[in-house]
């Protein structure tokens, strides 16, 4: 299947303005922007036809072109990355079989997360949308709980049925697990990784629907699919020995830099 990765990026962010251009240092101490490191991660995925940065901001576009990325300019009125991916899809010729949305704040995304989505969708033609979930370890669960105690909006959790179809996504820690001892066994909380694979028809339909109530309340774009009756497949992945955090708040910078250094990233 012809697969294209789109990295949506916007300069304006209520929590962290200018986030795509924030510099992160790797193992050698060299600084690269967040969008550059996310692009680097996307370029490591095997079998991808194109990697495209989708933005409405000239600063991000100029910066991305400078390090060699293909850029799609999109409408500033787009409300989220999925809408931006849908607009970029309309600019592509030939059209891909799959569009992968790798968010511009996720430079720690392992390539096999993307490959797992592509393989899942190749094996099930009825699957319209897929996204990875990662069982929380003690450190990640502690990080999520600390964010909520201190009033920060950080990672997202997912709950899904026995077939792997999403029931809900939330910025709260779901299911309620305050009494769970992380040392007692597998933690029943799944971290939703902000990465999506879409069939073109599903992506086009998404952009035509109005913004949904739960999507607006949670600030989670994928809930528009659920509210419109489109199943979202949760594909469980793992990354032994690696941490996975998005850059959601300034406090995340040292954590991500430490992870980049541990990975040996330049």
N, C-alpha and C positions, 0 to 999 in steps of 0.2 A: 504494500500500500504506500502510495506517495504521501509522505508525512512532512508537514511544515511546522516548525516551532515559531510561535509569535510571543515576543516579550513585551507586554504592555507596560508603559511607564509614563507617569505624569509628575509634573514638578510640584503642583499644589497638593498638599496633604495636610489635613487638619492636625494630625498627630506629629508629623515630621516633614515640614516643608523642605523641598529641595532634596529629598531622600535619595533619588537615583544618582545624584552626583556626589554623595557623601563618599569620602575616601576610606578604604579599609586596607590595613597593612597585612601582608602575608608572611610567610616563613622567613624570607630574606629581608623584611623590613620595607619592601617597596610598596608604595601606595597605588591602588587601582580603585576606580569608582565602583559603587555598588552595581550599576548597570553593566559595567564592563565585566565584573566578576560573574554576574548572572549570565551574560552572553558567553563567557568562557565555559561555564557549566553546560550551557545548551549545546555548544560546539563539540562537546565530548560525547554526545549521544550518537551512537552508530546508526547509519541507515536513514538519516534525515536529509531531505532534499534542500531545504533552506532554513536559515535562522534569521528572523526579521524583528527589529525593534519597532514597536508601534507606539507613537507618541503624538501629542498635540503641541509640544513645546520645542521651540527652535534651539534652545540651549542644549536640551537632551539630544535632539537630532544632530546638531553639529558635532557634539562630543562623540556620539555613536559612530558617525561617519568617519571621524578622525581615527578611531581605532579599527575601522574596517567593516563595520556592520552595515547591512542593508537596512534602510529605514522606510517605514510606511507612515506618512503624515495622516493623522486622523482628526476628526471633529472634536473641538474642545468641549462640546456638549455631551460627549459620551460619559456615562455615569460610572462605568466600571470597566475592568479589563476584558470581560467577556464581550461587552458591546464593542470595545475597541478591536478585539479579535475578529468580530463579525464584519466590521467595516474593512479591515485589512483583507479578509477572505474575498470580499467583493473586488479587490484590486488585483487578485492573483489570476494569472493565465499561464499555464493551465491550472484549473482548480485542483486542490489536493483531495485525497481520500480522507485524510484526517488532519485536523488542526490541533496542535498542542499549545496550551496556554501555560507558559512557564513564567511565573510572576517575577517582576524585576527586583523584588526584595528577597529573593531566595537563592543566594549564591552557593549555598551548601547542598543544593539538590544533587543527589547522586545520579549519574546517567541511567542506572538500571531502574530508577523509579519511572522514568519516561518509557523505557523499553517495556516495563511491566504493563503499562497502560496500553501501549500499541499491541502487544501480544494478546492481551485480554480482549480487545476490540476485534482483532483479526480472527479470534476464535469464536466470537459470538456476533454475527451480523445484526442481531436485534439490539445490541447495546448502543445507545445513542450518545451517552456521556459517561466518562469514567474518571475517577480521581483516586489518588492513593491515600491510605490511612496507615498509621504507624502506631503499634501498641506502645503506650508510654512506659518509659523506665522511671525509676525513682527520681532521678535528677530532673527529668522533664516535667513530671507531675508536680514536684516541689516548685519548679519555676512557674508553672501555670497558677498554682495556688497563691504564690507570692504576688504575682501580677494582680490577681483578683483582690487580695487583701489590701494592696496598696493603691487600688483604684485604677490600675493600668489595664488597657485592653491589649491583650497579647495574642497567644495562640488560639486556635480553633479546635474544638473536639467534634467527633462524629459518632452517631449511633446508627446501627444498621441491622437489617433482619438476617435470618439464617441463610438467605441467598446472596447476601452481600449488598443488598439494595439499601440506599440511605433512607433512614427514617427522619433524621434531623441533623442539622449542623448548628453549633452555637459557640459564642465566645465565652459562655459560662463553661465550667467544667462539668460535663455530662458523661455518664450518669452521675448523680449525686454520690460522692465517694469520700466524704470527709472522714468516715470511720475506717477507711481501708488502710491497712498497714502495708506499705510498699514492699516490705521485706517478707510478707507472708505468702507470696505467690504471684502469679500473673496479675498485673494491674488491669482492671476492666475498663480502662479509659483509653480511647484511641485519639491520637493527634491527627487532625486532618491536615494534610500537606496541600498547600495552595497551588496545585498543579492539576490541569484538566486536559482530557482529550475529547474532542467533539467530532461527530459526523457533521459535514457541512449543512445538511438540512436542519439539524437541531440547533446549530449555531445561528443560522439565518432566522429561524423561528423565534429564538430567544430575543433577538434585537427588535422584533416586531411586537412583542408583548409589553404591556405597561409594567412599570416597576411594581413589585409585589409587596404586600404588607409585611410579611416576615422578613423578606430581604431588607426592607427599609429599617425595621426595628433592630435586627441583628447586625446590619452592615455586611451581609454575606451574600454575594451575587449568585451563588449556586442555588440558593433557596428559590429563585424564580423558576428554575426547572421543576422543583418539587411542587410548588404551588400551582403549576400548570400541568401537572400530571405526567411529567417526563421522568422516568426513573434515572437515578444517578448511581452507577455501579461503584462500590467502594472496593478497591483492590488492595489487599493487605500486602505491605512491603516491609522489609527490615533493612537495617544498616548497622550490623554489628561493629562496635568499636568507633562508630561515628555519632556525633550529635547532629540534630537537625533543628535549626531555629531560623525563622525569618527575621528580617530587620524591621521590627514594628515600632520601636521606640529608641531614643538615644541610648538608653541603658543597655540595649542589646549589642552595641558596637564592640565593647571589649570581649563579650562572649563569642561573637562571630570571628573576631580577629584571632582569638585563642584557638578556635576550631580550624581556621585557615592555616595557622602556623602548625598545628598538629598534623594536618593533612599534607604539609609540605607545599602548599600553594604558593606560587611566586608573589 
